[in-house]
Amino acid sequence: MKQGWENKRLGEICRVITKGTTPTSIGHKFTVSGINFIKVESLSETGEIIPDKVAFISKECHQVLKRSQLEVNDILFSIAGALGRVGIVKENIVPANTNQALAIIRVKDT
C-alpha cells in the first residue's frame, strides 16, 4: 500500500454495494433494442463495455429492476462466470442495468 494511504472497509466508502437481476427470473424478456443490459460477457478483460455484447431490456423492465440500475461511475465487478473483471460505467452506456453476475459498487460522492 502506498505511503499515506489509509485502510478502509469498502462499506465505509460506498453508498451502494449490490448485484443485478436477470429479467427472465421475474417474467420479463430481453428485447432487440431498448435499455442497455450489461452482462459479464459485455465487459472486456480491460474493463471496457463491448457494444456488440450488450443485451437490451424494455423501459418497463428497467423500471422494475431498480436495484440493478447503473449510474455513471459505478464500479462493476464480476462475481460469477469470468471472475474478477472490473469496469467503470461511463455516460455513453446509461441508462443501463445488469445481472446477478456483476456486483455494483457505488462510491460515496465525498
Secondary structure, 3 states (H helix, E strand, C coil): CCCCCCCCCHHHHEEEEEECCCHHHHCCCCECCCEEEECHHHECCCCCECHHHCEEECHHHHHHCHHHECCCCCEEEECCCCCCCEEECCHHHCCEEECCCEEEEEECCC
